């Protein structure tokens, strides 16, 4: 994961990330392809309480990851 942007306001933090890796284990019912993916966008919202993450919500570009792995 590479941090692209972090924005914080009050007890909320939003991060935009890009991810890269190798498909080395089962994922979404697909056996490992050993192929690499890169520059897949993700966004996560974090809620904080007393300096700790208490809730998170995120979205990622799953279609792009599937495409790069040859699974779509």
mmCIF file of the N, C-alpha and C atoms, coordinates in Angstrom:
data_MODEL
# 
_entry.id   MODEL 
# 
loop_
_atom_site.group_PDB 
_atom_site.id 
_atom_site.type_symbol 
_atom_site.label_atom_id 
_atom_site.label_alt_id 
_atom_site.label_comp_id 
_atom_site.label_asym_id 
_atom_site.label_entity_id 
_atom_site.label_seq_id 
_atom_site.pdbx_PDB_ins_code 
_atom_site.Cartn_x 
_atom_site.Cartn_y 
_atom_site.Cartn_z 
_atom_site.occupancy 
_atom_site.B_iso_or_equiv 
_atom_site.pdbx_formal_charge 
_atom_site.auth_seq_id 
_atom_site.auth_comp_id 
_atom_site.auth_asym_id 
_atom_site.auth_atom_id 
_atom_site.pdbx_PDB_model_num 
ATOM 1   N N  . UNK A 1 1  ? 0.844   -1.169  0.000   1.00 0.00 ? 1  UNK A N  1 
ATOM 2   C CA . UNK A 1 1  ? 0.000   0.000   0.000   1.00 0.00 ? 1  UNK A CA 1 
ATOM 3   C C  . UNK A 1 1  ? 0.890   1.233   0.000   1.00 0.00 ? 1  UNK A C  1 
ATOM 4   N N  . UNK A 1 2  ? 0.519   2.180   -0.808  1.00 0.00 ? 2  UNK A N  1 
ATOM 5   C CA . UNK A 1 2  ? 1.188   3.474   -0.824  1.00 0.00 ? 2  UNK A CA 1 
ATOM 6   C C  . UNK A 1 2  ? 0.144   4.544   -0.546  1.00 0.00 ? 2  UNK A C  1 
ATOM 7   N N  . UNK A 1 3  ? 0.429   5.411   0.404   1.00 0.00 ? 3  UNK A N  1 
ATOM 8   C CA . UNK A 1 3  ? -0.486  6.501   0.730   1.00 0.00 ? 3  UNK A CA 1 
ATOM 9   C C  . UNK A 1 3  ? -0.388  7.560   -0.361  1.00 0.00 ? 3  UNK A C  1 
ATOM 10  N N  . UNK A 1 4  ? -1.524  7.902   -0.936  1.00 0.00 ? 4  UNK A N  1 
ATOM 11  C CA . UNK A 1 4  ? -1.589  8.967   -1.933  1.00 0.00 ? 4  UNK A CA 1 
ATOM 12  C C  . UNK A 1 4  ? -1.997  10.260  -1.250  1.00 0.00 ? 4  UNK A C  1 
ATOM 13  N N  . UNK A 1 5  ? -3.054  10.195  -0.417  1.00 0.00 ? 5  UNK A N  1 
ATOM 14  C CA . UNK A 1 5  ? -3.577  11.369  0.278   1.00 0.00 ? 5  UNK A CA 1 
ATOM 15  C C  . UNK A 1 5  ? -4.187  10.945  1.598   1.00 0.00 ? 5  UNK A C  1 
ATOM 16  N N  . UNK A 1 6  ? -3.980  11.749  2.632   1.00 0.00 ? 6  UNK A N  1 
ATOM 17  C CA . UNK A 1 6  ? -4.665  11.586  3.912   1.00 0.00 ? 6  UNK A CA 1 
ATOM 18  C C  . UNK A 1 6  ? -5.286  12.932  4.277   1.00 0.00 ? 6  UNK A C  1 
ATOM 19  N N  . UNK A 1 7  ? -6.548  12.891  4.678   1.00 0.00 ? 7  UNK A N  1 
ATOM 20  C CA . UNK A 1 7  ? -7.251  14.100  5.109   1.00 0.00 ? 7  UNK A CA 1 
ATOM 21  C C  . UNK A 1 7  ? -7.913  13.787  6.443   1.00 0.00 ? 7  UNK A C  1 
ATOM 22  N N  . UNK A 1 8  ? -7.715  14.671  7.417   1.00 0.00 ? 8  UNK A N  1 
ATOM 23  C CA . UNK A 1 8  ? -8.297  14.466  8.747   1.00 0.00 ? 8  UNK A CA 1 
ATOM 24  C C  . UNK A 1 8  ? -9.102  15.681  9.154   1.00 0.00 ? 8  UNK A C  1 
ATOM 25  N N  . UNK A 1 9  ? -10.237 15.411  9.774   1.00 0.00 ? 9  UNK A N  1 
ATOM 26  C CA . UNK A 1 9  ? -11.073 16.473  10.338  1.00 0.00 ? 9  UNK A CA 1 
ATOM 27  C C  . UNK A 1 9  ? -11.794 15.893  11.543  1.00 0.00 ? 9  UNK A C  1 
ATOM 28  N N  . UNK A 1 10 ? -11.574 16.487  12.686  1.00 0.00 ? 10 UNK A N  1 
ATOM 29  C CA . UNK A 1 10 ? -12.189 15.978  13.908  1.00 0.00 ? 10 UNK A CA 1 
ATOM 30  C C  . UNK A 1 10 ? -11.735 14.554  14.162  1.00 0.00 ? 10 UNK A C  1 
ATOM 31  N N  . UNK A 1 11 ? -12.698 13.662  14.334  1.00 0.00 ? 11 UNK A N  1 
ATOM 32  C CA . UNK A 1 11 ? -12.401 12.250  14.595  1.00 0.00 ? 11 UNK A CA 1 
ATOM 33  C C  . UNK A 1 11 ? -12.482 11.375  13.348  1.00 0.00 ? 11 UNK A C  1 
ATOM 34  N N  . UNK A 1 12 ? -12.421 12.017  12.176  1.00 0.00 ? 12 UNK A N  1 
ATOM 35  C CA . UNK A 1 12 ? -12.501 11.274  10.919  1.00 0.00 ? 12 UNK A CA 1 
ATOM 36  C C  . UNK A 1 12 ? -11.207 11.456  10.122  1.00 0.00 ? 12 UNK A C  1 
ATOM 37  N N  . UNK A 1 13 ? -10.736 10.356  9.526   1.00 0.00 ? 13 UNK A N  1 
ATOM 38  C CA . UNK A 1 13 ? -9.588  10.391  8.621   1.00 0.00 ? 13 UNK A CA 1 
ATOM 39  C C  . UNK A 1 13 ? -9.992  9.646   7.355   1.00 0.00 ? 13 UNK A C  1 
ATOM 40  N N  . UNK A 1 14 ? -9.665  10.245  6.210   1.00 0.00 ? 14 UNK A N  1 
ATOM 41  C CA . UNK A 1 14 ? -9.915  9.595   4.926   1.00 0.00 ? 14 UNK A CA 1 
ATOM 42  C C  . UNK A 1 14 ? -8.576  9.421   4.234   1.00 0.00 ? 14 UNK A C  1 
ATOM 43  N N  . UNK A 1 15 ? -8.337  8.233   3.730   1.00 0.00 ? 15 UNK A N  1 
ATOM 44  C CA . UNK A 1 15 ? -7.094  7.964   3.024   1.00 0.00 ? 15 UNK A CA 1 
ATOM 45  C C  . UNK A 1 15 ? -7.357  7.423   1.643   1.00 0.00 ? 15 UNK A C  1 
ATOM 46  N N  . UNK A 1 16 ? -6.554  7.907   0.707   1.00 0.00 ? 16 UNK A N  1 
ATOM 47  C CA . UNK A 1 16 ? -6.553  7.333   -0.641  1.00 0.00 ? 16 UNK A CA 1 
ATOM 48  C C  . UNK A 1 16 ? -5.223  6.618   -0.791  1.00 0.00 ? 16 UNK A C  1 
ATOM 49  N N  . UNK A 1 17 ? -5.276  5.387   -1.275  1.00 0.00 ? 17 UNK A N  1 
ATOM 50  C CA . UNK A 1 17 ? -4.097  4.541   -1.368  1.00 0.00 ? 17 UNK A CA 1 
ATOM 51  C C  . UNK A 1 17 ? -4.031  3.892   -2.745  1.00 0.00 ? 17 UNK A C  1 
ATOM 52  N N  . UNK A 1 18 ? -2.858  3.436   -3.110  1.00 0.00 ? 18 UNK A N  1 
ATOM 53  C CA . UNK A 1 18 ? -2.722  2.516   -4.238  1.00 0.00 ? 18 UNK A CA 1 
ATOM 54  C C  . UNK A 1 18 ? -2.082  1.248   -3.686  1.00 0.00 ? 18 UNK A C  1 
ATOM 55  N N  . UNK A 1 19 ? -2.506  0.123   -4.207  1.00 0.00 ? 19 UNK A N  1 
ATOM 56  C CA . UNK A 1 19 ? -1.983  -1.146  -3.711  1.00 0.00 ? 19 UNK A CA 1 
ATOM 57  C C  . UNK A 1 19 ? -1.322  -1.919  -4.845  1.00 0.00 ? 19 UNK A C  1 
ATOM 58  N N  . UNK A 1 20 ? -0.418  -2.794  -4.445  1.00 0.00 ? 20 UNK A N  1 
ATOM 59  C CA . UNK A 1 20 ? 0.268   -3.686  -5.378  1.00 0.00 ? 20 UNK A CA 1 
ATOM 60  C C  . UNK A 1 20 ? 0.560   -4.973  -4.638  1.00 0.00 ? 20 UNK A C  1 
ATOM 61  N N  . UNK A 1 21 ? 0.689   -6.055  -5.367  1.00 0.00 ? 21 UNK A N  1 
ATOM 62  C CA . UNK A 1 21 ? 1.007   -7.322  -4.725  1.00 0.00 ? 21 UNK A CA 1 
ATOM 63  C C  . UNK A 1 21 ? 0.985   -8.460  -5.716  1.00 0.00 ? 21 UNK A C  1 
ATOM 64  N N  . UNK A 1 22 ? 1.103   -9.653  -5.175  1.00 0.00 ? 22 UNK A N  1 
ATOM 65  C CA . UNK A 1 22 ? 1.080   -10.875 -5.964  1.00 0.00 ? 22 UNK A CA 1 
ATOM 66  C C  . UNK A 1 22 ? -0.077  -11.741 -5.487  1.00 0.00 ? 22 UNK A C  1 
ATOM 67  N N  . UNK A 1 23 ? -0.832  -12.261 -6.411  1.00 0.00 ? 23 UNK A N  1 
ATOM 68  C CA . UNK A 1 23 ? -1.974  -13.127 -6.094  1.00 0.00 ? 23 UNK A CA 1 
ATOM 69  C C  . UNK A 1 23 ? -1.435  -14.512 -5.718  1.00 0.00 ? 23 UNK A C  1 
ATOM 70  N N  . UNK A 1 24 ? -1.120  -14.677 -4.421  1.00 0.00 ? 24 UNK A N  1 
ATOM 71  C CA . UNK A 1 24 ? -0.458  -15.892 -3.945  1.00 0.00 ? 24 UNK A CA 1 
ATOM 72  C C  . UNK A 1 24 ? -1.383  -16.860 -3.215  1.00 0.00 ? 24 UNK A C  1 
ATOM 73  N N  . UNK A 1 25 ? -2.620  -16.477 -2.982  1.00 0.00 ? 25 UNK A N  1 
ATOM 74  C CA . UNK A 1 25 ? -3.557  -17.348 -2.287  1.00 0.00 ? 25 UNK A CA 1 
ATOM 75  C C  . UNK A 1 25 ? -4.943  -17.192 -2.878  1.00 0.00 ? 25 UNK A C  1 
ATOM 76  N N  . UNK A 1 26 ? -5.890  -18.035 -2.487  1.00 0.00 ? 26 UNK A N  1 
ATOM 77  C CA . UNK A 1 26 ? -7.255  -17.920 -3.004  1.00 0.00 ? 26 UNK A CA 1 
ATOM 78  C C  . UNK A 1 26 ? -7.826  -16.528 -2.724  1.00 0.00 ? 26 UNK A C  1 
ATOM 79  N N  . UNK A 1 27 ? -8.550  -15.980 -3.699  1.00 0.00 ? 27 UNK A N  1 
ATOM 80  C CA . UNK A 1 27 ? -9.169  -14.665 -3.546  1.00 0.00 ? 27 UNK A CA 1 
ATOM 81  C C  . UNK A 1 27 ? -10.450 -14.637 -4.363  1.00 0.00 ? 27 UNK A C  1 
ATOM 82  N N  . UNK A 1 28 ? -11.556 -14.340 -3.717  1.00 0.00 ? 28 UNK A N  1 
ATOM 83  C CA . UNK A 1 28 ? -12.873 -14.286 -4.348  1.00 0.00 ? 28 UNK A CA 1 
ATOM 84  C C  . UNK A 1 28 ? -13.188 -15.569 -5.120  1.00 0.00 ? 28 UNK A C  1 
ATOM 85  N N  . UNK A 1 29 ? -12.761 -16.699 -4.562  1.00 0.00 ? 29 UNK A N  1 
ATOM 86  C CA . UNK A 1 29 ? -13.042 -17.985 -5.170  1.00 0.00 ? 29 UNK A CA 1 
ATOM 87  C C  . UNK A 1 29 ? -12.088 -18.383 -6.294  1.00 0.00 ? 29 UNK A C  1 
ATOM 88  N N  . UNK A 1 30 ? -11.087 -17.551 -6.567  1.00 0.00 ? 30 UNK A N  1 
ATOM 89  C CA . UNK A 1 30 ? -10.111 -17.852 -7.612  1.00 0.00 ? 30 UNK A CA 1 
ATOM 90  C C  . UNK A 1 30 ? -8.843  -18.426 -6.993  1.00 0.00 ? 30 UNK A C  1 
ATOM 91  N N  . UNK A 1 31 ? -8.322  -19.509 -7.546  1.00 0.00 ? 31 UNK A N  1 
ATOM 92  C CA . UNK A 1 31 ? -7.055  -20.042 -7.045  1.00 0.00 ? 31 UNK A CA 1 
ATOM 93  C C  . UNK A 1 31 ? -5.914  -19.087 -7.387  1.00 0.00 ? 31 UNK A C  1 
ATOM 94  N N  . UNK A 1 32 ? -4.794  -19.193 -6.699  1.00 0.00 ? 32 UNK A N  1 
ATOM 95  C CA . UNK A 1 32 ? -3.664  -18.285 -6.944  1.00 0.00 ? 32 UNK A CA 1 
ATOM 96  C C  . UNK A 1 32 ? -3.195  -18.347 -8.401  1.00 0.00 ? 32 UNK A C  1 
ATOM 97  N N  . UNK A 1 33 ? -2.928  -17.164 -8.966  1.00 0.00 ? 33 UNK A N  1 
ATOM 98  C CA . UNK A 1 33 ? -2.404  -17.079 -10.336 1.00 0.00 ? 33 UNK A CA 1 
ATOM 99  C C  . UNK A 1 33 ? -0.903  -16.786 -10.333 1.00 0.00 ? 33 UNK A C  1 
ATOM 100 N N  . UNK A 1 34 ? -0.391  -16.333 -9.200  1.00 0.00 ? 34 UNK A N  1 
ATOM 101 C CA . UNK A 1 34 ? 1.010   -15.889 -9.055  1.00 0.00 ? 34 UNK A CA 1 
ATOM 102 C C  . UNK A 1 34 ? 1.296   -14.643 -9.897  1.00 0.00 ? 34 UNK A C  1 
ATOM 103 N N  . UNK A 1 35 ? 0.258   -14.027 -10.449 1.00 0.00 ? 35 UNK A N  1 
ATOM 104 C CA . UNK A 1 35 ? 0.437   -12.791 -11.211 1.00 0.00 ? 35 UNK A CA 1 
ATOM 105 C C  . UNK A 1 35 ? 0.474   -11.611 -10.257 1.00 0.00 ? 35 UNK A C  1 
ATOM 106 N N  . UNK A 1 36 ? 1.144   -10.535 -10.697 1.00 0.00 ? 36 UNK A N  1 
ATOM 107 C CA . UNK A 1 36 ? 1.215   -9.304  -9.907  1.00 0.00 ? 36 UNK A CA 1 
ATOM 108 C C  . UNK A 1 36 ? 0.152   -8.315  -10.370 1.00 0.00 ? 36 UNK A C  1 
ATOM 109 N N  . UNK A 1 37 ? -0.296  -7.492  -9.449  1.00 0.00 ? 37 UNK A N  1 
ATOM 110 C CA . UNK A 1 37 ? -1.152  -6.352  -9.773  1.00 0.00 ? 37 UNK A CA 1 
ATOM 111 C C  . UNK A 1 37 ? -0.472  -5.114  -9.201  1.00 0.00 ? 37 UNK A C  1 
ATOM 112 N N  . UNK A 1 38 ? -0.831  -3.951  -9.729  1.00 0.00 ? 38 UNK A N  1 
ATOM 113 C CA . UNK A 1 38 ? -0.199  -2.710  -9.266  1.00 0.00 ? 38 UNK A CA 1 
ATOM 114 C C  . UNK A 1 38 ? -1.142  -1.533  -9.494  1.00 0.00 ? 38 UNK A C  1 
ATOM 115 N N  . UNK A 1 39 ? -0.919  -0.467  -8.755  1.00 0.00 ? 39 UNK A N  1 
ATOM 116 C CA . UNK A 1 39 ? -1.661  0.798   -8.906  1.00 0.00 ? 39 UNK A CA 1 
ATOM 117 C C  . UNK A 1 39 ? -3.178  0.613   -8.833  1.00 0.00 ? 39 UNK A C  1 
ATOM 118 N N  . UNK A 1 40 ? -3.641  -0.253  -7.952  1.00 0.00 ? 40 UNK A N  1 
ATOM 119 C CA . UNK A 1 40 ? -5.078  -0.437  -7.744  1.00 0.00 ? 40 UNK A CA 1 
ATOM 120 C C  . UNK A 1 40 ? -5.525  0.556   -6.671  1.00 0.00 ? 40 UNK A C  1 
ATOM 121 N N  . UNK A 1 41 ? -6.509  1.388   -7.008  1.00 0.00 ? 41 UNK A N  1 
ATOM 122 C CA . UNK A 1 41 ? -6.977  2.444   -6.107  1.00 0.00 ? 41 UNK A CA 1 
ATOM 123 C C  . UNK A 1 41 ? -7.852  1.906   -4.990  1.00 0.00 ? 41 UNK A C  1 
ATOM 124 N N  . UNK A 1 42 ? -7.659  2.473   -3.802  1.00 0.00 ? 42 UNK A N  1 
ATOM 125 C CA . UNK A 1 42 ? -8.484  2.169   -2.641  1.00 0.00 ? 42 UNK A CA 1 
ATOM 126 C C  . UNK A 1 42 ? -8.724  3.461   -1.867  1.00 0.00 ? 42 UNK A C  1 
ATOM 127 N N  . UNK A 1 43 ? -9.882  3.573   -1.232  1.00 0.00 ? 43 UNK A N  1 
ATOM 128 C CA . UNK A 1 43 ? -10.216 4.700   -0.361  1.00 0.00 ? 43 UNK A CA 1 
ATOM 129 C C  . UNK A 1 43 ? -10.784 4.134   0.933   1.00 0.00 ? 43 UNK A C  1 
ATOM 130 N N  . UNK A 1 44 ? -10.300 4.619   2.073   1.00 0.00 ? 44 UNK A N  1 
ATOM 131 C CA . UNK A 1 44 ? -10.781 4.154   3.374   1.00 0.00 ? 44 UNK A CA 1 
ATOM 132 C C  . UNK A 1 44 ? -11.144 5.342   4.254   1.00 0.00 ? 44 UNK A C  1 
ATOM 133 N N  . UNK A 1 45 ? -12.243 5.200   4.962   1.00 0.00 ? 45 UNK A N  1 
ATOM 134 C CA . UNK A 1 45 ? -12.675 6.181   5.949   1.00 0.00 ? 45 UNK A CA 1 
ATOM 135 C C  . UNK A 1 45 ? -12.463 5.551   7.324   1.00 0.00 ? 45 UNK A C  1 
ATOM 136 N N  . UNK A 1 46 ? -11.820 6.276   8.210   1.00 0.00 ? 46 UNK A N  1 
ATOM 137 C CA . UNK A 1 46 ? -11.548 5.783   9.557   1.00 0.00 ? 46 UNK A CA 1 
ATOM 138 C C  . UNK A 1 46 ? -12.210 6.696   10.578  1.00 0.00 ? 46 UNK A C  1 
ATOM 139 N N  . UNK A 1 47 ? -12.880 6.126   11.577  1.00 0.00 ? 47 UNK A N  1 
ATOM 140 C CA . UNK A 1 47 ? -13.418 6.870   12.717  1.00 0.00 ? 47 UNK A CA 1 
ATOM 141 C C  . UNK A 1 47 ? -12.519 6.597   13.911  1.00 0.00 ? 47 UNK A C  1 
ATOM 142 N N  . UNK A 1 48 ? -12.142 7.648   14.617  1.00 0.00 ? 48 UNK A N  1 
ATOM 143 C CA . UNK A 1 48 ? -11.229 7.529   15.746  1.00 0.00 ? 48 UNK A CA 1 
ATOM 144 C C  . UNK A 1 48 ? -11.921 7.870   17.052  1.00 0.00 ? 48 UNK A C  1 
ATOM 145 N N  . UNK A 1 49 ? -11.478 7.226   18.115  1.00 0.00 ? 49 UNK A N  1 
ATOM 146 C CA . UNK A 1 49 ? -11.924 7.529   19.464  1.00 0.00 ? 49 UNK A CA 1 
ATOM 147 C C  . UNK A 1 49 ? -10.717 7.367   20.372  1.00 0.00 ? 49 UNK A C  1 
ATOM 148 N N  . UNK A 1 50 ? -10.365 8.416   21.068  1.00 0.00 ? 50 UNK A N  1 
ATOM 149 C CA . UNK A 1 50 ? -9.189  8.397   21.949  1.00 0.00 ? 50 UNK A CA 1 
ATOM 150 C C  . UNK A 1 50 ? -7.923  7.958   21.210  1.00 0.00 ? 50 UNK A C  1 
ATOM 151 N N  . UNK A 1 51 ? -7.790  8.417   19.971  1.00 0.00 ? 51 UNK A N  1 
ATOM 152 C CA . UNK A 1 51 ? -6.587  8.136   19.199  1.00 0.00 ? 51 UNK A CA 1 
ATOM 153 C C  . UNK A 1 51 ? -6.513  6.753   18.584  1.00 0.00 ? 51 UNK A C  1 
ATOM 154 N N  . UNK A 1 52 ? -7.600  5.992   18.666  1.00 0.00 ? 52 UNK A N  1 
ATOM 155 C CA . UNK A 1 52 ? -7.615  4.636   18.101  1.00 0.00 ? 52 UNK A CA 1 
ATOM 156 C C  . UNK A 1 52 ? -8.726  4.515   17.056  1.00 0.00 ? 52 UNK A C  1 
ATOM 157 N N  . UNK A 1 53 ? -8.474  3.684   16.056  1.00 0.00 ? 53 UNK A N  1 
ATOM 158 C CA . UNK A 1 53 ? -9.487  3.433   15.036  1.00 0.00 ? 53 UNK A CA 1 
ATOM 159 C C  . UNK A 1 53 ? -10.574 2.549   15.637  1.00 0.00 ? 53 UNK A C  1 
ATOM 160 N N  . UNK A 1 54 ? -11.821 3.030   15.578  1.00 0.00 ? 54 UNK A N  1 
ATOM 161 C CA . UNK A 1 54 ? -12.942 2.266   16.124  1.00 0.00 ? 54 UNK A CA 1 
ATOM 162 C C  . UNK A 1 54 ? -13.906 1.789   15.035  1.00 0.00 ? 54 UNK A C  1 
ATOM 163 N N  . UNK A 1 55 ? -13.774 2.353   13.844  1.00 0.00 ? 55 UNK A N  1 
ATOM 164 C CA . UNK A 1 55 ? -14.636 1.938   12.739  1.00 0.00 ? 55 UNK A CA 1 
ATOM 165 C C  . UNK A 1 55 ? -13.924 2.273   11.438  1.00 0.00 ? 55 UNK A C  1 
ATOM 166 N N  . UNK A 1 56 ? -14.172 1.467   10.428  1.00 0.00 ? 56 UNK A N  1 
ATOM 167 C CA . UNK A 1 56 ? -13.578 1.726   9.120   1.00 0.00 ? 56 UNK A CA 1 
ATOM 168 C C  . UNK A 1 56 ? -14.539 1.297   8.031   1.00 0.00 ? 56 UNK A C  1 
ATOM 169 N N  . UNK A 1 57 ? -14.455 1.977   6.917   1.00 0.00 ? 57 UNK A N  1 
ATOM 170 C CA . UNK A 1 57 ? -15.239 1.651   5.739   1.00 0.00 ? 57 UNK A CA 1 
ATOM 171 C C  . UNK A 1 57 ? -14.345 1.921   4.545   1.00 0.00 ? 57 UNK A C  1 
ATOM 172 N N  . UNK A 1 58 ? -14.356 1.028   3.566   1.00 0.00 ? 58 UNK A N  1 
ATOM 173 C CA . UNK A 1 58 ? -13.484 1.227   2.427   1.00 0.00 ? 58 UNK A CA 1 
ATOM 174 C C  . UNK A 1 58 ? -14.071 0.720   1.133   1.00 0.00 ? 58 UNK A C  1 
ATOM 175 N N  . UNK A 1 59 ? -13.463 1.188   0.068   1.00 0.00 ? 59 UNK A N  1 
ATOM 176 C CA . UNK A 1 59 ? -13.855 0.759   -1.272  1.00 0.00 ? 59 UNK A CA 1 
ATOM 177 C C  . UNK A 1 59 ? -12.580 0.616   -2.085  1.00 0.00 ? 59 UNK A C  1 
ATOM 178 N N  . UNK A 1 60 ? -12.554 -0.389  -2.945  1.00 0.00 ? 60 UNK A N  1 
ATOM 179 C CA . UNK A 1 60 ? -11.378 -0.606  -3.772  1.00 0.00 ? 60 UNK A CA 1 
ATOM 180 C C  . UNK A 1 60 ? -11.813 -0.935  -5.189  1.00 0.00 ? 60 UNK A C  1 
ATOM 181 N N  . UNK A 1 61 ? -10.912 -0.763  -6.125  1.00 0.00 ? 61 UNK A N  1 
ATOM 182 C CA . UNK A 1 61 ? -11.180 -1.034  -7.537  1.00 0.00 ? 61 UNK A CA 1 
ATOM 183 C C  . UNK A 1 61 ? -10.946 -2.523  -7.817  1.00 0.00 ? 61 UNK A C  1 
ATOM 184 N N  . UNK A 1 62 ? -11.895 -3.344  -7.380  1.00 0.00 ? 62 UNK A N  1 
ATOM 185 C CA . UNK A 1 62 ? -11.785 -4.791  -7.532  1.00 0.00 ? 62 UNK A CA 1 
ATOM 186 C C  . UNK A 1 62 ? -11.760 -5.201  -8.996  1.00 0.00 ? 62 UNK A C  1 
ATOM 187 N N  . UNK A 1 63 ? -12.515 -4.519  -9.847  1.00 0.00 ? 63 UNK A N  1 
ATOM 188 C CA . UNK A 1 63 ? -12.543 -4.862  -11.263 1.00 0.00 ? 63 UNK A CA 1 
ATOM 189 C C  . UNK A 1 63 ? -11.161 -4.691  -11.894 1.00 0.00 ? 63 UNK A C  1 
ATOM 190 N N  . UNK A 1 64 ? -10.461 -3.620  -11.536 1.00 0.00 ? 64 UNK A N  1 
ATOM 191 C CA . UNK A 1 64 ? -9.114  -3.407  -12.077 1.00 0.00 ? 64 UNK A CA 1 
ATOM 192 C C  . UNK A 1 64 ? -8.153  -4.500  -11.591 1.00 0.00 ? 64 UNK A C  1 
ATOM 193 N N  . UNK A 1 65 ? -8.279  -4.871  -10.336 1.00 0.00 ? 65 UNK A N  1 
ATOM 194 C CA . UNK A 1 65 ? -7.424  -5.941  -9.803  1.00 0.00 ? 65 UNK A CA 1 
ATOM 195 C C  . UNK A 1 65 ? -7.706  -7.261  -10.541 1.00 0.00 ? 65 UNK A C  1 
ATOM 196 N N  . UNK A 1 66 ? -8.981  -7.601  -10.728 1.00 0.00 ? 66 UNK A N  1 
ATOM 197 C CA . UNK A 1 66 ? -9.355  -8.798  -11.468 1.00 0.00 ? 66 UNK A CA 1 
ATOM 198 C C  . UNK A 1 66 ? -8.809  -8.748  -12.895 1.00 0.00 ? 66 UNK A C  1 
ATOM 199 N N  . UNK A 1 67 ? -8.912  -7.581  -13.529 1.00 0.00 ? 67 UNK A N  1 
ATOM 200 C CA . UNK A 1 67 ? -8.419  -7.427  -14.893 1.00 0.00 ? 67 UNK A CA 1 
ATOM 201 C C  . UNK A 1 67 ? -6.920  -7.683  -14.978 1.00 0.00 ? 67 UNK A C  1 
ATOM 202 N N  . UNK A 1 68 ? -6.169  -7.064  -14.054 1.00 0.00 ? 68 UNK A N  1 
ATOM 203 C CA . UNK A 1 68 ? -4.727  -7.236  -14.070 1.00 0.00 ? 68 UNK A CA 1 
ATOM 204 C C  . UNK A 1 68 ? -4.293  -8.683  -13.792 1.00 0.00 ? 68 UNK A C  1 
ATOM 205 N N  . UNK A 1 69 ? -5.094  -9.393  -13.028 1.00 0.00 ? 69 UNK A N  1 
ATOM 206 C CA . UNK A 1 69 ? -4.770  -10.781 -12.707 1.00 0.00 ? 69 UNK A CA 1 
ATOM 207 C C  . UNK A 1 69 ? -5.285  -11.755 -13.768 1.00 0.00 ? 69 UNK A C  1 
ATOM 208 N N  . UNK A 1 70 ? -5.956  -11.228 -14.782 1.00 0.00 ? 70 UNK A N  1 
ATOM 209 C CA . UNK A 1 70 ? -6.477  -12.074 -15.854 1.00 0.00 ? 70 UNK A CA 1 
ATOM 210 C C  . UNK A 1 70 ? -7.699  -12.867 -15.435 1.00 0.00 ? 70 UNK A C  1 
ATOM 211 N N  . UNK A 1 71 ? -8.449  -12.354 -14.469 1.00 0.00 ? 71 UNK A N  1 
ATOM 212 C CA . UNK A 1 71 ? -9.598  -13.087 -13.923 1.00 0.00 ? 71 UNK A CA 1 
ATOM 213 C C  . UNK A 1 71 ? -10.945 -12.489 -14.338 1.00 0.00 ? 71 UNK A C  1 
ATOM 214 N N  . UNK A 1 72 ? -10.945 -11.435 -15.145 1.00 0.00 ? 72 UNK A N  1 
ATOM 215 C CA . UNK A 1 72 ? -12.229 -10.850 -15.556 1.00 0.00 ? 72 UNK A CA 1 
ATOM 216 C C  . UNK A 1 72 ? -12.447 -11.006 -17.040 1.00 0.00 ? 72 UNK A C  1 
# 
